[in-house]
Amino acid sequence: MTHLKKVLIVDASKVIRASLAKYLKGHFKVCEETNGESAWQTLVLDSSIVAVVSAHNLAKLDGLGLAERMRANKLCRLNKMPFFMLVSDTYSETEKQHASQCGVSGFIPKSLAAAEMIGLINRLLLQMLPMIGQPDPAGGKAASPELDRPVLGAEFSGVGSDILGQVDGLSGEAATAAQRAAAFPCRRQVEDRLLELLPAAGQGRPVGVLVFGLDAYDRLIERYGAELADKVALKFSGLLARKIRTDDCIGQLAPGRVAIVAPQTDRPMCASFAERVCKALAAAQISVQGQRIAVTVSVGVATLPEDGASLSGSDLLLLANGRLEAAQRAGGNQVACASANPLPEIKQDEFLSRLKELLSATAAEAMTPCLGNVGLQIMPILNQIEQAFHFGLPIEDMNRRLWARARAERMMM
């Protein structure tokens, strides 16, 4: 049976996607996405894709933005992947020149007949594919097949796949390289990144936190020992680190547990990415000491503003971590985006009574060492007061200065 190359079609129109899939059937294996952001996640997770056919106008991330993100990525398979743009007959030469500068490899007129379209894609692929997998001009050598191979993609889902390979075989230089690749920031640095994002979150910009945890990690330690279990966790963490954006932050919370902080990412986007990772790892074939083992991961997700605008960075991280643990107690290999038992709503008079009691029991001077963090907690209330009464409070400047003070306070802790 002939192995068909996989092509990703990205278009908001279901009709166009269906027509293209029909055209390419029997010549290519086709997968589809409706917007640029989900297309990017699919490209990151599925390394069997060899080309993209995309429309220009896409939601969340347009076609040119998707092409630019691919070209800027460090993975050879992404920065050299053929990217074909669907264009109308009125698409000008100036527009084509600009698109080419953004990373578009070729153009496919929407009016092209099926046979001509297949021929054009094949010709463009023949021109582009020889560049994929060639030595990196900057580094002078090809990427390491063990440490720099694309991960969370086809290696996770193929029948003969083995994404972590012979984990117990990592020794000497290979083990050192794997650990270097997974040398992440600690929990405190992750919290600092969250602290940086809180002012923007206070202005309505979403922030997502995902905590990944290898299921049954304790049993992995019991069966294979702490050192080998740690290698599995380190390698998974290192591979996961290559799949995030440049403005995302990843940090190791504990053995077998990793957190990702993602600005401009809401709950549906976090959940979509997390579910793909869970599905990919569950389908992987992993070998430890010559035996195939099943390794799954669960994910806890917490986001602003969905989980409450008044949450601090630490609160958000704890919430995501708690949801991870709930997902693991429920059987693992799943994503938890909401608490099973949300806190009961507090009535206004009860809230005011608790607030008065707390303020009367605490001297204001005692708050001096942590005024920045205290201020960040009450900023959502001040923001509401400003919107209601228009006092002219410098909300943005207050957010900025409180964030700077809170960061300094954390450094002193």
N, C-alpha and C positions, 0 to 999 in steps of 0.2 A: 504493500500500500504506500502510495507516495505521501511524503510528509509535506503538509501545506504550511507555508509561512503565515504567521498571525499578523493581521492588520487591525489597528484600532480606528474606528470611525467615530468622529465627534461632531455632533450636529444636534441642535435643539429640536429640529423637525423629525418626528417619527416617520413621516412619509419618506423623507430624503434618506434617512438611515436604512429604512427597509428596502428602498430602491437600490442603494449602493450594495447592501448585503446580498441582494438578489443577483446583481451584476457580478459580484466577486465570488459567489458560491461556486465551489468546485475548483477555483483557482487559488483562493486564499481562505484561511480560517479567520473569521471576523468576530471582533468583540465591539461593543458599542457603549458610548457615554453621551450624556446630554449637555454637559457644561465643562468648562476648562478645568475647574478645580477637581472634579471627580475624575476627569481624564488624567490629570497629573498623578493622582493617587493610584490609578490603575497602572500607569506606566511605571511607577516606582515599585509596585508590588508584583507585577507580572513581567519577568525578564524574557519571556518567549515572544513578546511583541517586537516586530522588526521594522514597523513603519506606522506612521500616523496619517490619516486623511481627515482634515479638519475644516470646518467652516470658519469664517472670519468672526462673525458676530456670535459670541457665546456668553452665557451668564457667568458671573463670579470671576472668571478669568477668560479674556477673549483669545482668539486664535493666535494672534501675534504675541500676546503675553505668554501663552503656553510654549510657543516656539522659543522665545527668549529664555524662559526658565529652563528648558531642556538644554539649550546651548551653554548656559552658565553652570550646569551641573558638573560635578567632578567625575561622575561615572561615564566611561567611554561609550557604553551602550546607549546612553541618553543624549550625550552632547553631540554624537555623530549619527544618531538615528534619522533616517529620511523622514521629512515632514512635508506632506503635500497639502496645499490649500485649495479648497473648492472655491472657484470664483465664477462670477457671472461674465457675460460677454462684454459688459461695460467696465470691467475692472481695468483701469488705465495702466500704462507702462510705468508711470511714476509710482503708482501704488505697488506695482510688482517689485520695483527696485527697492522701495522701503521695506516691503515684506521680506525680500531676500536678505537685506541687511539685518533683519530681526531673526533670521535663521531658517526661513522657508526654503526647502530644497527645490520645489517645483510646483507648478500650478495645473489644476485639473478643471477645465471648463465644465460647468454643470450641464451644459447642453450636449456633452460628448456622448456618443453611442456606447453601449456596453462593451462591445469588442474593442473599440478604440481606447476606452478607459482602461481596460485590463492590459492592453499592450503598452499604454503609456506608463502605468504603474510599474509593470515589469521592467521596462527600459530604465526608468528612474532608479529602481531598486538595484539593477545590475550596475548602474553607475555609482551608487552610494554605498552599497553593502561592503565592497572591498575595504572601505576605510574603517569599518567597525571592527574593533578588536586589535587594531594595529598599535604599535608602541606609542606611548604618550610622548609627543615631541618635547614637552616640558620636562618630563622625568627621564627620558632616554631609554625607557624599557617598558615592556608591557606590564599591566597590573598583575599582581599575584593571583593565581587561580584559586588559592585557598582563602586568602584574607580579603581580597578586593573584589571578589565575584559578586554580582548582583544578588541581593537577598530578599526574602519575603516575596519572591516572584515565582517563577516556574519551578525553582528548586524546591519550593514548599509543596507544590501541588502535583507534580509529575509522578507517574507510576514508579519510575526508577530514581526518583529524586532523593537527595541526601543532603539537606541544607547545612547541617552542622558537621557532616562527614564523620570520620572516625574521631570523635571527640577525645577519647582516651589516647589517641595517637599524637595529640599536641604535646610536644615536649621540646626542651632546649630552646632554640631560636624561635620556632613556630609558636610555642606557648607564650614566650615573652612578647612576640609581636601581637598575638591575640589579646593579651592583657593590656598592652600599650594602646591598642585600638579601642579598648573598652574602658580606658581611664577617664571616667566622667567626673564632673563636679559632684560635690556632696550635697546633702539635703539643704544645708545652709545656703549654698550658692543658688539652689533652685528657688528657695524662699526669697532670696534677694532679687532674683529675676521677676518673681511675682510682685514684689514690692515696687519694682520699677514700672510695672504695668498697671498698678492700681489707679493712678491718676487718670489714665486713658479709659480704664474700665468705668470710672466714675462719670465719664462723659458719654457713656453708652456704647463704647467699643467692646466687643466680646473678647473674653479670655477663656481658654480651655486648659484644664489640667487632666492628664491621663496617667494613671498609675497602673503599670503592667506588672503582673506577678505570675511566675511559673507555678502551675498547680502542683500540689503534692511534692513541694520542694523538700520537705523533711524526709519523705520516703525515698527520694532520690539520694539524699545524704546517707540514709541508713543502708541503702543497697550498694552504693558505689563509693561512699566516702565523701568527706567534705571537699577535698581537693578537686575531685572529678566533677562533683556537682557544681562547684564554683566555676570550673571551666565552661560548663554548659551555660550557666547564667551569664558569664562574662562574654561569651561569644554571641549569645542571643542579644545582649545589650549592645555590643559593638555593631552588629548587623542592623539592629533597629536604629542606631544613631545615624546610619547613612541614609535613612529614609525620611529625615525631617528637613524642614526648610532652614535657611540660614538664620532667620530671626527666631526660630524655636530654640528651646533650651532643654537638654536632657541631663538627668542626674540619677545616680544610684542611691536609693533610700536605704536598702539593706540587701543582703545576699538574695538573689533571685527576684528582686523588686526594683523597678525603674520608673521614674516619673518623667513626663514630657510636659513642658509648659508651652502653649501655643497661642500667641497673640492673634487677634482678628479671626478667631475660630470659635464658632458657636457649637451648641450641643449636637445638632444633627451631623455636622462635619466631623466632630470628634468621634461620635458613635460609628459613623461610616468607616473611618480609618481603623478604629479599634476592632470592628467586626471582621474586616478584611484580614487583619493580622491574626486574629483568633482562628479564622477559617484556614488561613495559609499554614500556620504552624501545626494545626490538628492534622492536616493532610500530608505533612512532611514525614520523611523516613529518616530517622536518626539512629546512628549506630554508636553504642557504647560498649567497649570491651568485646567487640565482635557480635553483639546482639542488638537487634532492632528494638527500640523502646518507643513508647508513645509519650510525647511531651506536649502538653497543652498550656495555654496561658489564659488568664482572666484579666479583665480591665475594669477599673473604676474610673468614672468620669465625673468631674465637677466643673461647672462653667458659670461665668458671670456674663450677663445679669440673671440668667435663668434660676440660679440657686440663691439669689438674694444679693442686692447691691452692697449690703453692709458687711459682707464677709471679708475678713483679712486674708492675706496670702497664706498664712499658716492654717486658717480655718478651711480654706479651699483645698489645700493639700491634705489635711486630715479628713475632710469629707470624701475626697476621691479615694483615699486609702481605705476608709471605712466601707465604701461601696465595693472596692476590690475584695475585701475580706468577706463581705456578704455574698458576692458572686461565687467565691470559692466555697463557702459553706453550702451554697445551693447546688454544688456539684461541679463547678469549674467550667472552663471553656465557654465563657460567656461574658457579656458586657453589661455592667450596671451603671445606668445614667441617672437614676433617681433613688432616693431612700425608700425602703420598703415601709417604714413607719415614720412618716414626717412628724415633726414636732407639732403639738396642738397649737392652734392660733391663740395668742394672748389678747385678752380684751384690753381696751384703752385704759380703763381705770386701774386694772391690775398692773399694766406696764408702768404707768405713772407712779403707782405705789412702790413698785420695786426700784424704780429709778431714784425716787426720793430717799428710800431707805439706803441704797448704795452710796449716794452722794453724802448723806449725813454721817455715814459710818467711815468715810474716807476723807482725810484732810487733803485739800487741794495741793498743798505743798508736797505731799507724798507722791504726786503724779509728775513732778518735775523731771525725774530721770527718764520718763517714758512719754513725754508730752507729744512727741511726734506720732507714736503709735496710737495713743489715745485720740489725737486729733483726726487721724485717718478713719478711726472707727465712727466718729460722729459726723464726718463730712457728708455722708448721704442725707442725714437729718438737716444739716445746715443748707444743703442744696435745695431740699424741699421747702425750707423756710424762705430762702431767697426767691424761689419761684412763686411762692404765695404772697410775699409782702414786698418784694422788690426793694430791699434795703440798699442795694448796690454793693453787696459783699463781693470781694475779688476772689470768687470761687476758684478760678484756674490758678491764680498765684498762691492761694492758700494750699491747694492740692500739691503744687510743686514744692513749696517750702516745707510742708509737713512730710512729704516723701523724703526730702533730703535729710531732715532731722531724724526721721524714723530709721533711715539707713545708717546714719551715724550712731544712733542708739544701739542698733543691732551689732555694730562693730565693737561696741564697748562691752557687750554681754559676754 
